[in-house]
Amino acid sequence: MSRPSRRTFLQSSAAATAGGVLLSAPSVHAAGNNVLKVGLVGCGGRGGAAAINALSADKNTKLVALCDVFPDRITKKLEELKESEQAAQIDVPVERQFSGFDGYKKLIDTDVDVVLLVSTPGFRPQHLAYAVEKGKHIFMEKPHATDPTGIRSVLNSVKIAKEKKLNLVSGFCYRYEPIKRETVARIHDGQIGKVQFIHTTYLTSDLWFRGDEPKWSEMEYQLRNWYYFTWLSGDFLVEQHIHSIDKAAWIMNGEMPIAASGMGGRQSRTEKKFGNIWDHFTVVYEYASGAKVVSQCRQVSGCYNEVADHVIGTKGTAQIMKHSIDGEGGAWRADEKKNQDMYQVEHNELFAAIRAGKVINDGEASALSTLMGIMGREAAYTGKRVTWKEIMESKQDLQPKEYAWGKNPVPASPTPGRTKFV
C-alpha cells in the first residue's frame, strides 16, 4: 500500500500526532545550549523512569530537585538514580529535597526549568496549576485527575499554559510510539473506511500492596497504598485502562462520546485492605454517529490476560497493538524494526521543543480522555446511563477537605443502583 499523505505530516509534527498544539515560543523558552534544570514531583517507580527519560532526552539536562510526600521515598529514589547511567547528570543536595503535602510548591519555586509531575493522580490538578502559574515547562503523567472538578481545573491550566507558551506533554505514551502513529494515521486516512466499532481490552493480574503499619494514620495508609482508593487513583479503569480509552479517543479523532453505560464490581478485592476500588469493568460508549466503543478491563490473577484494540470500519479492520490493517487496499503491517521506545520519544520531543523555542501542548486532548474514563467509571458505579454533558457539569470532588495526617474516612465501594451520580 502506498504511504498516505498524512503519515509524513504526522511523523514530522509531534504535536499533531500526540493530539497537541505546536506553536512558536518566545526565545526565552528555547534555552539554547544552557543546562536545563529538571525537578521531579513523585518518587515512585514511574517517577524514577520519567527522570531517566528526561535526562536521556538531552545530554545538557540535570536533575536538581526531588519531591515526594514521604521523605523515605526521596532517599530511596535518589539512591536508585545514582546507580543509573545518568548519575553524572544528577545533583540533588538535601536542600533541594522536598517532602510533605506542600513540597511540590517548594520544588516548583526553585529555578528548575522543567517539572515532571508523576505523583499520585489525585494531586495532579493542583500540581499542574502551580507549575503553570510559575511558568515551568511540564511533563505530566496520566491520568490527569480523578474527578470532573479536577478535570475542569486541568483544562483551565492547559489554557493558561497555551497563553504562556509553555510546553506541556502528557504521559499518554502510545500516542508517541512511531508505529502506532503510523497505524492510526492510516485509519484517519480512511484505509478501513469510517470507524463503526472499537473493542478495547486491558485484562491483567493483581497489582502490588504495600502493607500496613500500626503507626500509619488513615491518611498515610491510603497514600502508601494509593492505588486502592478512588480519590487518589480514580480506580484502575481511570489509572491503567485509561491508556486504552485514550487510544479509542485518538482513533475517533478527538470526538467524545455522547453517553456511556457500564457495569463491574469487586469479586476478588473483597478485603478491606483494597480500599474502595473495583476489580473489573465493562463500559459501552455511544457516539452521535452511531459508532460504539466497548471497553473491558480487569485486574484479577489467574485469568486470561489481554491488552488489545480491535477497530472495525466500513471498509476493513485494524489491530492497534499489532500495528496491522486489513483494509480496502489490502493487508498492511508496520515494520517493528522502525519502532522506538514510546516513553523515551515523548521526552525527546518535549526537550527538543524547548531547545527549538517551539511549544507542544497536548493537555486538552489528554484531559478529555481522562474525563472519558471518569465518565465510564461513574456510569458503572451508579448503574446509570451518563451523558457527556452530565459528566462535564458534574460537581463531584473526591478530594479531602484538607491534606493532613490523621483520619481520612472514605466512602464504601460503590453499589450500582444505590450509588448516586453527583
N, C-alpha and C positions, 0 to 999 in steps of 0.2 A: 504494500500500500504506500502511496506517496505521502510524504510528510505534510500534515496540514499547516496552513499558513500561521495558525495561532500558536503552533508549537514553538516556532522561532521566537515569537514575541514573548511567550511565557518564560522561555529559558533565559531570555535577556533581561527580563524585568522581574526581579524577586518580589516586588510589591504586588504586582498584578497576580502572580500565581499564589501568593500567600493570602489573597483577599485583602491586601492593604493598599495604601496610597503612597506613591513615590513623588516626592516634592523636592524642590531645591531649598537648601537651608542656608542661613547666613554663614559666612566664612568662620564665624566664631565657633560653630559646631564642628568644623572639619578637623580640627586638632592637629593638622599637618602631620609631622613625624614625632610630635611630642608624646610622652608616655601617657597613655590613657589609664587613669586610676579606676579600679573596679571595686565595688563593695557588694558583699553577699549577704542577703537577708534570708535566713532559713538554712540551718546547717544539718539538714537531713541527707539521705542518700542522693536524692535528686539535686539538692543544693550543691553538693560536692561535685557531681558530674557537670552541672552547669558552669561552675567555676573553672573546671578543667577545659571545657569547651570554649569559654571566653578567653582564657589565656592562650589556647591553641590557635584561636582565630586571628590573633595579631601578636607578633613577636614583641611589639613595643607596648605591651599592657602589663599592669601589675595589680595583683590582688592586695589591697591595702587595708581592708576593714571587713570584719565579720560580725554578724548579729544573729542571735537566737534567743528565744525566751529563756532557755536554760543554759547557764554558763558551762556545764559539763559537756554539752554538745558542741560548743565552740571549741573547747580544748581538744576534744576527740577529733573533730573535723580538721583542725589545723595540723594535728599530728599526721593525719592521713594525707593531707595535701602536701606536706613537706616531704613525703615519701614518693611523690609523683615526679614525672619527667619535667614538670613545670615548676619545680621547687625554687629555682633561681628567680622566678617572677613573683614570689610570694614574700610580702613584707608586712606582717600584721602584728605589731607590738601590742602589749597589754592595753595601752591607752586607746587602741582602735578596735577593741573587742567589747561589744555592747550586748547586754542581756536585759531581760525584763520586758514588760509589755510596751514600754516606750523606747526600747533600744533601737528600733528601726529609725526613729526620728534622729537620734544621736548619730547614727551612721550616715544618714542622708544629709545631715547638717555638716559633715566633713567635706573636704574638697574633692570627693570622688566625682568622676565624670559619668560613670555608668553604674547603675544598680541592678542587681539580679534579684528579682522578687520571687523567691522559691520557698516561701514559708507555707504553713497550713492555709488552705484556701479561704477559710472564713475570715482571715485577716487581710486578704489581698486588696479589697476595695480601699481600705484606709491607707495601706502602704502605697498603693498606686497614687492616690490623691496627694499624698505628701511629697512623693518623688516628683510628680508633675509640678506641684507648687514650687518646688525648689529648683526646677529646671534641669533635671537629670535625664540622660538617655536611659532606656529601660528595656530589660528582658523580663517578661512576666510569664510565669508558668501557668498552665491550665489547671483546673478551671478558674475563672476569674472572680467567682463569688459563689455563695451557697444559697442565696435567696434573691427575689426580684428587687428588693430595696438595694442590695449590694450591686446588682447589675446596673441599676439606674445611676448609682454613684460612679461605677466604672465608665459608663457611656459619657457621663459628664467630664470625667478626667481625660478620656480619649479625645473629646472635642477640644479641651484646653491644650492638650499635648499637640494637636494639629495646629492650633493657633500659634503655639510657641515654636513649632517646627522641631519637636523633639522626636527622636527615634523611639518607637515602641514596637517591639517584636514579641509575639505571643508564642507560648510553648505548644501550639498545635503542630507538632513536628512533621506529621505526614504531609502537610502542605509544602514542606521544604525538601521532600525526598524527590530527586530528579525523575526517576522513572514513574513515580505516582503522578507527578506533574504532567508528564507526557501522556499517561493513560487518561487522566481527567481532561486534558486538553483535547484529546481525540473525541471524548464523549461530548464536550462542548462544541466541537466542530461538526457534530451530527453523525458520527460514524455508527451509532446504534439507533439513530433517529431520536425521537422525543422520549425522554425518560418517563416511564409509567410506574415503575415499581422498584424499590430498593429493599433488600433484606440484609440487615447488618447484624452481626453477632459478635459478642465478646464473652465467651464462655471459658472461665478459668477456675483455678483452685482457690482454697482459702489463703488468706494473707497472714502477715505477722501479728503477733500480740506481744506487747512489751511488759506484761506482768502488772503486778500491783504491790505497792509497799505500804505498810501501815502508816508511815509518816506522810504519805501523799494526801493532800486535800482532794476534794471532788474535782476542783479545777485542774490540779496538777495531773490527776489520774486521766482526765479527759484529754489534756494536752499531750501527755505521754502516749496515749492510745487514740490519737485524734481521728483515725480512720473510721472509728465505730460510732461517731456522733455526728448527726446531720448538720448541726450548726457549724462544725469545723470542716467536714469533708464534702457535705452536700449529698451524702450517701454514694455508694460506689457507682451508680448509674451516672452521676454527675462528675465523680472524681476520675474514674477509669474509663467507663464506656463512653464518656464524652468525646473521646477520640473518634469513635465510630459515628457518633451523631454529627460531629464536625465534618467528617468526610461526606456524609449524606448532604449536609448543608452546602458544602463545596460543590458536589456533583450537581445539586439543584441550583447552582449559580447564585447562591445567597438568598434565594426565595425562602421565606419562612412559612411553616405550616399554618393553616388556619385553625386547627384544633388537634387535640390529642386525647386518646383514651388508653387506659392500660390496666395492668394487674401485676401482682407479685406478692412477695411475702417473706417470711422468716421461718424456714424449715430446719436449717442446720445451726443457725445462730440463735439458739434459744436461751443461752446463758446470759446472765446479767452483764458479764464482762464485755459482751459485744455491743454495749450501748443500745442505741435505738435504730440502727440501720437494718436494711433487709439483706437477703442473700440472692434474690432473683427478681427480675422484672421482664415484662413484655409490654412494649408500648407501640401503639399504632398512630402515626402522624398522618393527618389528612391535608391535602393541598387543594388550592382553588381550582386547579386544572383537572382534578380527579385522581392525580397521582397519589401514591401512598408510600410511606416508609415504615417497615416493620422492624422494630429494634428489640433485640433479645440479649440479655446479659445475665450472668450467673457467676457466683463465687462459692463453689461447693466442691470439696475434694472428692475424688473417687468417681467423677463423672466424665463424660465426653467433653473435651475441650476444643474450641474453635474460635478463631478470630478471622472473620471474612466479611466481604461486602459484595453482594451479588446484585448487579444492576440490569434491569430489563427495560429495553427501549422498543419503539415501534419497528425498528429495523435490525435488532440484534441485541446482544448481551455483552456485559463486561464483568470481569472479576478484578476488583481493585487490588486486593492483596497479592494476587498472582500476576498483576500487571498485564492482563490479556484482554483482547476484544475479539468477538466473533460477530462481525457486522456485515453490512451490505457489500462492502468491498473485499470481504474475505477475512481470514483469521490473521491476527497480529499479536505478537508478544514482545514486550520490551526486552532489550539486551541487558541482563542483570549485571554484566561487567561494567556498564556505564554508570552504575549507581554509586551514590556517596552516602556517608553517614548523615542521616537527616538531622540528628541532634547537633552535629558539627556545622552543617550547612546554615542552619538558622542563625548561629552565632557569627559564622563567616560573613553572612550578608549584613547583619547588624553592624559589625565593626567596619566593614568595607563602606557602608553608607555613611557612617560617622566620619571616616577619613576623607571621603569624597565630597563632604558637605551636602549630601542628599539625605532624604528622610523616608524611612519605611514606617508606616503606621497601620498595622493590621488589627488594631484593638477593637474596632466596631464589629467586624465580622466575627471575631473570636468571642466577644461579649454576647452577641446574639446566639451563637452556637451554645454557649453556656446556658443561656436562658431557655433555649430549646430543650436542653437536658432537664432543667428545673421544671419546665412545663410537663414533661413526661413523668417525672417523679411525682409531682403533685396530682396528676391525673390518676396515677396508680395508687398513691397514698389515700386519696379520697374516694376512689371508685367512680369519679365523675368525668364527664367529657369537658375538658378545659380548653377554652379558646385562646388564641394568641392575644387578643385584646384583653382578656381577663388576666393573663399572666403578666402582660406589660403593665397593667394597672394594679396588680396585687400589692397589698400593703404588708405582706409577710416580711418579717425581720427576725431572723433566728438568733441574732447576736445577743449576748447578755447585756443587762443594763450598765454593768461596769466590768472591766477586766481587772480582777483582783484574786489573790489566792484565798482559798476558803471554799465555802459551799457554792455550788452552781447546779441547782436542780434542772434536769432536762425532761421533756415530755416522754411518755412511754412510746414504744414503737407504734406507728400508725395502724389503724384498723379501717380498711375500706368500708364505706357505708356509714361510718361513725365519725371518722376524722373529717373536719370541716375545711373547705377551701377558704383561704384568707384572701 
